[in-house]
Amino acid sequence: MQFGMPYGMMDGYGMSYGVWGILGLIFSILVIIGLVLLIKYLWESSGAKREQESALEILKKRYARGEISKEEFEEKKKDI
């Protein structure tokens, strides 16, 4: 029977529990960072469709202001 130290504190396993706890925390943080980066990537990749729509809107505005002719508008619209 040991006196003075609680059971299990000095039996050689005390440090390994702390190491596994730290590794678990690091792993959890990496998983959270990975999820945030995945969400950011998916959010930005969906923005490509919005850019194509905005190009058409810009073209329509230029035509409405008279900056380009109807022929130019139709030609550029086909390109988009």
MARGU-655630 format. One record per residue (C-alpha): residue in three letters; x, y, z. Coordinates in nm, 4 decimals, always signed. Layout:
! MARGU-655630
ala X Y Z $
...
***
This chain:
! MARGU-655630
met +0.0000 +0.0000 +0.0000 $
gln +0.1301 +0.3418 -0.0931 $
phe +0.0869 +0.6488 +0.1186 $
gly +0.1099 +1.0112 +0.0128 $
met +0.0308 +0.9784 -0.3590 $
pro -0.3097 +0.9001 -0.5039 $
tyr -0.3369 +0.5705 -0.6851 $
gly -0.2103 +0.5870 -1.0432 $
met -0.0202 +0.9130 -1.0208 $
met +0.3293 +0.7646 -1.0257 $
asp +0.2747 +0.4310 -1.1980 $
gly +0.4180 +0.5441 -1.5337 $
tyr +0.0909 +0.6229 -1.7044 $
gly +0.0294 +0.9731 -1.5725 $
met +0.2230 +1.1553 -1.8459 $
ser +0.0751 +0.9556 -2.1321 $
tyr -0.2783 +1.0598 -2.0377 $
gly -0.1714 +1.4245 -2.0624 $
val -0.0004 +1.3713 -2.3977 $
trp -0.3091 +1.2008 -2.5430 $
gly -0.5249 +1.4827 -2.4142 $
ile -0.3075 +1.7428 -2.5848 $
leu -0.3003 +1.5422 -2.9093 $
gly -0.6787 +1.5080 -2.8958 $
leu -0.7139 +1.8835 -2.8527 $
ile -0.4796 +1.9519 -3.1454 $
phe -0.6696 +1.7023 -3.3615 $
ser -1.0013 +1.8677 -3.2723 $
ile -0.8645 +2.2100 -3.3620 $
leu -0.7355 +2.0782 -3.6968 $
val -1.0759 +1.9259 -3.7751 $
ile -1.2495 +2.2566 -3.7013 $
ile -1.0002 +2.4496 -3.9165 $
gly -1.0508 +2.1977 -4.1971 $
leu -1.4276 +2.2400 -4.1819 $
val -1.3986 +2.6183 -4.1901 $
leu -1.1679 +2.6025 -4.4933 $
leu -1.4032 +2.3589 -4.6702 $
ile -1.7020 +2.5872 -4.6119 $
lys -1.5002 +2.8875 -4.7348 $
tyr -1.3956 +2.6978 -5.0500 $
leu -1.7521 +2.5915 -5.1267 $
trp -1.8811 +2.9440 -5.0655 $
glu -1.6228 +3.0994 -5.2993 $
ser -1.6689 +2.8386 -5.5720 $
ser -2.0406 +2.9180 -5.5877 $
gly -1.9470 +3.2815 -5.6607 $
ala -1.8369 +3.1943 -6.0165 $
lys -2.1992 +3.1840 -6.1326 $
arg -2.2618 +3.5248 -5.9827 $
glu -1.9667 +3.6689 -6.1793 $
gln -2.1140 +3.5488 -6.5102 $
glu -2.4477 +3.7057 -6.4238 $
ser -2.2804 +4.0307 -6.3275 $
ala -2.0954 +4.0430 -6.6611 $
leu -2.4286 +4.0273 -6.8431 $
glu -2.5702 +4.2946 -6.6142 $
ile -2.2738 +4.5213 -6.6887 $
leu -2.3253 +4.4663 -7.0603 $
lys -2.6947 +4.5527 -7.0293 $
lys -2.6113 +4.8712 -6.8401 $
arg -2.3557 +4.9762 -7.1039 $
tyr -2.6157 +4.9232 -7.3760 $
ala -2.8777 +5.1137 -7.1782 $
arg -2.6396 +5.4100 -7.1362 $
gly -2.5676 +5.4109 -7.5084 $
glu -2.2008 +5.3218 -7.4745 $
ile -2.2355 +5.0332 -7.7227 $
ser -2.4588 +4.9748 -8.0224 $
lys -2.7218 +4.7031 -8.0514 $
glu -2.4924 +4.5024 -8.2804 $
glu -2.2074 +4.5227 -8.0288 $
phe -2.4469 +4.4248 -7.7503 $
glu -2.5681 +4.1149 -7.9369 $
glu -2.2123 +4.0152 -8.0322 $
lys -2.0781 +4.0507 -7.6782 $
lys -2.3832 +3.8778 -7.5351 $
lys -2.3012 +3.5715 -7.7469 $
asp -1.9445 +3.5763 -7.6161 $
ile -2.0618 +3.5697 -7.2580 $
***
